[in-house]
Amino acid sequence: MIDRVARDQLSGNLRHLIAGSITNDQFERTMPVNDGDPAIWAITDMSWLLYSDMKEHRLVRRHSLDPVWKREVLRWILFLDGDFEYRWPKISLPGLHPMRRARPMW
């Protein structure tokens, strides 16, 4: 099931986060309510890897994303902007066993 409203909201929030126009705390406060779209669950689960939750900050200067991560987030945004069903298995603990988890195909 595709939740267009939630995908549009998360896509916009990710754009603002990686541009440095909102803080990590603002990003977390504006997470969309998910009505069952597995893409929202997967991408919000992975998004916490982009920043520290120890203090409020923007992803600029010393907190800016590595270009590889920025490119990855842009792929997430492109997926959210499309109308494709999310077909990959849920990752229970992101980053714990990177060689064992399914690789995104988008």
N, C-alpha and C positions, 0 to 999 in steps of 0.2 A: 504494500500500500504506500502510495506517495502522498505525503502531507505537504502540499505546495506552500501553504502559509509558513509552516515551520522551516521548510527548506529555504525559502526566500529570506526569512529572518536570520537564520544561522549563516547563510551566505553573506548577507550584509554585515553581520557582526564580525565574521572572520575577516572581511575586507578592511573594516575599521581597525581591528586588532593588529593586523600585520602592517597597516599603514602608520600605526602609532597614534591614531586619532582617538582611541579609547584605551583605558587601562585594563589590566587583567581583571580587576574587581568589577569594572563596568561590564566587561564581556561576560563574566559569570552571572551577574545579576540580570542580564538580558537574554539568557538562554531561552530558546523557545520551548513551549509546552509540547511534548511529543505525544501524538495520538496513535502511535503504533508504527511509525516509519522507521525501519531498521537502519536506514542511512543516518538519520538524526542521532540514534544511539551510538553508532560506530564512530561518527565524526566528533561528537561531543566527548566520547571516551578518549579519543586520541588528542583532542585539542588541549587537554590539560598538560600535555608534554611540551607545549610551546612556551610556557612561562612558569615562574616560581609563584607559589601562593603564599610565600612568607611575608611579602609586603606588596603594597600597591605600586605598580609601575607600568610604563608604556614600553612597547617593544622597539625602543630607539637606543642609539648609542651603545652602551655596553650590554644592553638587554636585547639588541636587535637580533633578528633571526639570521642564521647562516643561510646563504643563498639556496642551498640544497633543500632546507626545510621550507623556505619561502615558496620555492617551486612546487613542493609537495602540497602545501596548503592551497596554492592556486589550482592544483588538480582537484582537490576536495571541492573548492568553490565551483569549478566547472561542472563537476558531477552534480552538485546541489542545484545548479541552474538548469540542468537537463531534466528530462522526464523518464529517466531510466530506473527500473526497480533495482534495489540493492540486493545482490545475490551471493555475497560472500558470507562465510560463517562468522559468528560473533567471536571476537577476541576477548577471552575472559580476563586476562591480565596483560594489557599492552606492554610490550617491551621485555617481558620476562623470558620468553623463549623465542627470540626473533627468527630462528631457523625453523621452528616448528609451526609457526602461524601461517595462515594463508596469506599470500601476497595479493594486494589489491590489483585488479586488472583494468582500472580506469586509467 
